[in-house]
Structure formats: structure tokens, C-alpha cells
Amino acid sequence: MDTNPDISLIIDKLTPYQISQALDISLDDATALIAGKLKLEELDENTSRLLIDLNDKLGS
């Protein structure tokens, strides 16, 4: 897995609620992810992969 993927599209285009629903994470975690307080590496591997895939789809 890329150690530093660019996930800016998902952060710029989706609300914390939308991110929490899409990734099945808490609203607090989604908010922390957007604020930069929660890093991609801190998420479990499946959630990280889903986040990267969703970000890629938003960019297509």
C-alpha cells in the first residue's frame, strides 16, 4: 500500500458524515481525518484501502 497517498479529493468533496457512512467509521474519526488529527496509517487496512479507492473514484 502507498505509504502517503493523496486523499485530498475525499476530504474536499465529502462531509464528515458522508465519509463516516462510506467508510463505516465514527463521525468523530471522520472529523479527525479531515482535520488531519487522524492519519491514514492509523486506520485499519480495509478502511484505508476503501478510503483510497473512494478517493480515486472521486477523481475519475
ABEGO torsion letter per residue (X at the ends): XBABBBAAAAAAABBAAAAAAAAGBBAAAAAAAAAGABBAAABBAAAAAAAAAAAAAAAX
